[in-house]
Amino acid sequence: MLKDKRIAIFNIANKRSIAWAIAQSMDAQGARLILGYQNERTKASVEDLSKELTNKPLAIIPCDVAYQEQIEQVQEAIKAEAGTIHGLVHCLAFAPKEALQNPYLFTEREDFITALEISTYSLVALARGLTPVFSNQGSITTLTYYGSEKVMPNYNVMGVAKAALEASVRYLAYDLGPAGVRVNAISAGPINTVAARGVAGFLDILEVHEQKAPLKRTVESREVGDTAAFLASDLASGITGEVIYVDTGYNIMGF
Ligand code: IMJ
């Protein structure tokens, strides 16, 4: 399904990262990957994990979206190692932990700016930074969460950042559509990743999800990965500007 497609994925932190599940699904479909890591601490894990892939990655590159220079270096690295790419996968989010603990009412100005810069603006920055290396048929996919639409205790400023991310998907889809680039988001159900594990009451959230979702279980990372592979493929050539739910049906329920 992704044979002859070169796809860049930012960022992988560890084996539980949804970004890693996406890399595995895309690799299984024959894609050639460029993998991003944030810093020296996670570089070695990405290098180790990449040995499990069937197709050797085209490159493993640093990408800390807090720095504009690094986004430019990503563009140069892609040009040098891959020439052009057909896909970009954005799996990046961060809010300072106090902002995910205190009531939303008390969100500090700095923390609000950080959350939206890293979790939302980074999609715009990467989309623009990589436009020069996109082939004429391209796809951009990001990850979002239902806390953008409905209140999830403690999700707070991340909910606001994801709402802005989903709106960004629509505006970017409009801007990039004429160039043949599609832009979509996957709204994943709760998954026990390192980014979620520290959340107060997370196990309760998983339990309620299992009871309420039509499929009576939580979603697996592999299922998010497989949907990302579909969205990057020509099978999804008519889909852009959408938020696709991979949440075992949770979002359709009223009660
Ligand atoms: C995160 C916070 C509160 C509730 C949450 C989550 N629920 C879920 C998540 C219910 C599923 C995980 N999620 C969807 C995220 O987008 C997580 C983002 C995140 C996590 C951290 C933890 C460590 C830290 N900053 C973070 N910033 C963003 O310091």
Residues whose N, C-alpha, C, O or C-beta is under 5 A from the ligand:
A	BS01	IMJ	A93 F94 A95 P96 K97 L100 Y145 M152 P153 N154 Y155 P190 I191 A195 A196 V199 I205
